[in-house]
Amino acid sequence: MNGFKRICAALLGGVFFISGVLKLMDPTGTSLIVGEYFKFFFRAFPPAVLCMSVGIVLSLIETLTGAALITGIRRKATAAVSAFLLIFFTVITLILLIANPSMDCGCFGEAFHLTHLQSFLKNLVLIALWCIAFIPLKDLGEPRKVKHVSFGIAAVSVLLFMLYSLLGIPLVDFTSMKPGTGLLGASDPVVDDTVAYIYEKDGREGAFTTDCPPDSSWTFVREQRYDQGMVDEEENPEVPLSFSDAAGEYADSLATDGQVLLVSSFSPAKLSDKQIARINDLFGTARAKGFTPLLLAASDPDSIADELRDQALLPVTFFADRKDLLTLNRANGGLTFISDGQIIQKWSARAYPDSETLDGLLQKEAAETMLRAESRGKIRLQGFLLYTFAVMLLL
């Protein structure tokens, strides 16, 4: 019976751990979710730094509680903390179920979207697992001493993962503007129901999609389109990215034709002089290689000159909605490569591509670049989860 109770505790811990990691992977997105909760419950709009701090702390507590549940350390204390979190989450989701606001619970960040009913029922199932795992509280047993080491390794790994996410962009993009998404008004409209990317390995070919990319041992061959004679908007979504010039004229078409390197800043006033200089250098290199450089800022024509403090960037600066820019790239000053209206790859403001990488973007097929980047991010996230679960369960 104790074995079954430990399995239930581990299952509960797994949900806590994965939910927390997915939110820690995208701290900016998590802060937006926290902001929506403040808006719903308190009719307030707190500073972004407060939303970010609250989101990170809650996600970290959730993740470490999951690790403690899986490893089985400090079982009574872990039972108390997890019970508090479950009651808190259940009450919140019940209120959302009754009020039915147009917002997502954010239980798993941007990765999985649940309805209010699904979120509430999920919490009821987790409460049932908690009851099986910890009732009666007096007979919980003690873990092996090595499990404290397992928890310590997992905790340090989570902290390093959190730091990596704070300094960069999410390993896997789950937003509506993730790589592979076409921008509305692209020069080559999608007219195919299915697009497959053909790779070769050991003399044989295989077809892959953006949802199921190959590993690095495969070699890109070609793009294969299967024309059904109609547009499937659900399979081939297009999203708008609207921006205007200083005169207020829409200039969306600039991002949908040719090879575009787009830097987005949702807080241009917070760009440092060093960042602005790096953007200017990047744009100079990109322009010489044949890219179209664009800077989209959540600002207005009257303020942008003071915020950028660099007149050289003004001719390629345009103005867009802050929320759209947060969706496009989570980094303030993040870079996005767009090829003929299709989002291909993203970089954080701290890791712009060098001249050699820019040459590679022009020489390789855009589809290959996109699949490689997406595959790399997914493999890293899966590797982190497999590593931490192996440490917690097997050590």
Disulfide bonds with the S-S distance in Angstrom:
none
